[in-house]
């Protein structure tokens, strides 16, 4: 199963200030808008980011009075994204950062979507290291969690059996001795593997104390709980670890935590944990470099690194030496290591 490039648009779900007129005008499913979206999708998939930038740049100069403003806005929106990907494909991080900030400012100024504007504001505030951090109070007795990730090189360590262990995918082996087991599923895995699989759903209910899902659109089975995302959007969005940390802090306040198997993509094989069911692995058990780099670009790797640093100020990290060595890195050192480890030139064709 392969993840491919897709165009972007604004999300108008539950928009507080949307009038009936704007609902008709800003319709992502109108024939005109759908045609543009499909055009952008296959333009990039077939011809790559450099030629696509050239074509969208020509279209962005289109200023017909008969053309809906949202149509022109979407051209600019996708042009920002393609320019961002092209800069990364040339290993020009500073230019890509400038483009991303300009993109966020453009959305704040021109979008009518509350969701998109909130996402842009979250990105800019996170990138501002002077932004004051939120303090979380302990709302329950202090909890202890063991987050087991896709880069772990061994089974969960039973030294932490009195912790609640958290998996990101169903763990294939039966585990005994841990206080509780919790499962967090992302939208992609839930939609492609779990949804509609009644036998699997029943098995997950029986094994895990809680099953949390970050899918915002699917109807969830009974006893599955939806995790609401932190200002999601196309400029930047939290990855799995960051979603879990934010959720736990919101629910429990400060807590003790062991974090194992999160290398922030500095390892060549970022998903070396064979117990981690990754749908985009090839026959050799690896993930194509351009798919991995596209995911990093879409979530925004620096945004996720910085927001993890914010969250860790409120978490009592136990042991977790490999994770600690990475999260304590200077931002510039992390970026240098990441660009040495990953081949962002693969983004030329997505």
LINLINTA-V28588 format. One record per residue. N is the residue number from 0. RES is the residue in three letters. PSI is psi in whole degrees, 0 to 359 (999 if undefined). Layout:
[[N,RES,PSI] [N,RES,PSI]]
//
This chain:
[[0,UNK,128] [1,UNK,134] [2,UNK,128] [3,UNK,165] [4,UNK,138] [5,UNK,149] [6,UNK,169] [7,UNK,158] [8,UNK,176] [9,UNK,151] [10,UNK,117] [11,UNK,14] [12,UNK,130] [13,UNK,36] [14,UNK,122] [15,UNK,324] [16,UNK,14] [17,UNK,122] [18,UNK,168] [19,UNK,325] [20,UNK,314] [21,UNK,331] [22,UNK,321] [23,UNK,323] [24,UNK,323] [25,UNK,69] [26,UNK,112] [27,UNK,347] [28,UNK,6] [29,UNK,154] [30,UNK,318] [31,UNK,313] [32,UNK,318] [33,UNK,322] [34,UNK,317] [35,UNK,317] [36,UNK,314] [37,UNK,321] [38,UNK,313] [39,UNK,318] [40,UNK,309] [41,UNK,337] [42,UNK,313] [43,UNK,317] [44,UNK,322] [45,UNK,317] [46,UNK,351] [47,UNK,175] [48,UNK,327] [49,UNK,310] [50,UNK,323] [51,UNK,322] [52,UNK,317] [53,UNK,313] [54,UNK,314] [55,UNK,330] [56,UNK,321] [57,UNK,315] [58,UNK,329] [59,UNK,343] [60,UNK,356] [61,UNK,125] [62,UNK,58] [63,UNK,140] [64,UNK,335] [65,UNK,351] [66,UNK,126] [67,UNK,140] [68,UNK,329] [69,UNK,326] [70,UNK,312] [71,UNK,321] [72,UNK,317] [73,UNK,326] [74,UNK,312] [75,UNK,318] [76,UNK,312] [77,UNK,331] [78,UNK,318] [79,UNK,314] [80,UNK,318] [81,UNK,321] [82,UNK,322] [83,UNK,313] [84,UNK,322] [85,UNK,318] [86,UNK,317] [87,UNK,322] [88,UNK,341] [89,UNK,9] [90,UNK,30] [91,UNK,82] [92,UNK,319] [93,UNK,319] [94,UNK,319] [95,UNK,323] [96,UNK,318] [97,UNK,316] [98,UNK,317] [99,UNK,318] [100,UNK,319] [101,UNK,322] [102,UNK,313] [103,UNK,317] [104,UNK,324] [105,UNK,317] [106,UNK,314] [107,UNK,322] [108,UNK,325] [109,UNK,342] [110,UNK,150] [111,UNK,8] [112,UNK,120] [113,UNK,321] [114,UNK,313] [115,UNK,321] [116,UNK,318] [117,UNK,320] [118,UNK,318] [119,UNK,318] [120,UNK,320] [121,UNK,316] [122,UNK,309] [123,UNK,321] [124,UNK,324] [125,UNK,323] [126,UNK,345] [127,UNK,103] [128,UNK,348] [129,UNK,355] [130,UNK,125] [131,UNK,143] [132,UNK,150] [133,UNK,136] [134,UNK,132] [135,UNK,132] [136,UNK,154] [137,UNK,114] [138,UNK,346] [139,UNK,178] [140,UNK,143] [141,UNK,127] [142,UNK,160] [143,UNK,121] [144,UNK,147] [145,UNK,106] [146,UNK,117] [147,UNK,117] [148,UNK,183] [149,UNK,349] [150,UNK,7] [151,UNK,140] [152,UNK,2] [153,UNK,169] [154,UNK,162] [155,UNK,139] [156,UNK,118] [157,UNK,358] [158,UNK,332] [159,UNK,36] [160,UNK,342] [161,UNK,6] [162,UNK,158] [163,UNK,119] [164,UNK,139] [165,UNK,126] [166,UNK,153] [167,UNK,345] [168,UNK,156] [169,UNK,129] [170,UNK,127] [171,UNK,345] [172,UNK,148] [173,UNK,133] [174,UNK,135] [175,UNK,150] [176,UNK,337] [177,UNK,150] [178,UNK,306] [179,UNK,161] [180,UNK,133] [181,UNK,145] [182,UNK,129] [183,UNK,124] [184,UNK,137] [185,UNK,170] [186,UNK,319] [187,UNK,314] [188,UNK,317] [189,UNK,315] [190,UNK,326] [191,UNK,342] [192,UNK,314] [193,UNK,315] [194,UNK,126] [195,UNK,352] [196,UNK,88] [197,UNK,323] [198,UNK,318] [199,UNK,318] [200,UNK,316] [201,UNK,319] [202,UNK,321] [203,UNK,320] [204,UNK,318] [205,UNK,325] [206,UNK,316] [207,UNK,140] [208,UNK,318] [209,UNK,144] [210,UNK,116] [211,UNK,141] [212,UNK,134] [213,UNK,10] [214,UNK,127] [215,UNK,350] [216,UNK,328] [217,UNK,152] [218,UNK,124] [219,UNK,147] [220,UNK,159] [221,UNK,141] [222,UNK,355] [223,UNK,140] [224,UNK,133] [225,UNK,134] [226,UNK,118] [227,UNK,133] [228,UNK,157] [229,UNK,94] [230,UNK,64] [231,UNK,161] [232,UNK,185] [233,UNK,346] [234,UNK,315] [235,UNK,150] [236,UNK,151] [237,UNK,140] [238,UNK,185] [239,UNK,308] [240,UNK,318] [241,UNK,321] [242,UNK,318] [243,UNK,313] [244,UNK,314] [245,UNK,318] [246,UNK,314] [247,UNK,319] [248,UNK,320] [249,UNK,323] [250,UNK,321] [251,UNK,350] [252,UNK,202] [253,UNK,147] [254,UNK,162] [255,UNK,146] [256,UNK,135] [257,UNK,131] [258,UNK,119] [259,UNK,129] [260,UNK,27] [261,UNK,105] [262,UNK,7] [263,UNK,30] [264,UNK,24] [265,UNK,338] [266,UNK,142] [267,UNK,316] [268,UNK,90] [269,UNK,342] [270,UNK,55] [271,UNK,349] [272,UNK,108] [273,UNK,346] [274,UNK,353] [275,UNK,112] [276,UNK,100] [277,UNK,118] [278,UNK,337] [279,UNK,13] [280,UNK,147] [281,UNK,189] [282,UNK,333] [283,UNK,1] [284,UNK,11] [285,UNK,166] [286,UNK,134] [287,UNK,140] [288,UNK,320] [289,UNK,330] [290,UNK,318] [291,UNK,316] [292,UNK,326] [293,UNK,319] [294,UNK,317] [295,UNK,319] [296,UNK,317] [297,UNK,320] [298,UNK,334] [299,UNK,102] [300,UNK,321] [301,UNK,320] [302,UNK,313] [303,UNK,325] [304,UNK,316] [305,UNK,319] [306,UNK,332] [307,UNK,318] [308,UNK,319] [309,UNK,311] [310,UNK,322] [311,UNK,343] [312,UNK,341] [313,UNK,3] [314,UNK,137] [315,UNK,98] [316,UNK,125] [317,UNK,126] [318,UNK,243] [319,UNK,48] [320,UNK,319] [321,UNK,317] [322,UNK,317] [323,UNK,320] [324,UNK,329] [325,UNK,311] [326,UNK,340] [327,UNK,357] [328,UNK,147] [329,UNK,148] [330,UNK,316] [331,UNK,321] [332,UNK,318] [333,UNK,314] [334,UNK,320] [335,UNK,316] [336,UNK,320] [337,UNK,315] [338,UNK,337] [339,UNK,332] [340,UNK,323] [341,UNK,153] [342,UNK,86] [343,UNK,348] [344,UNK,341] [345,UNK,347] [346,UNK,354] [347,UNK,330] [348,UNK,109] [349,UNK,999]]
//
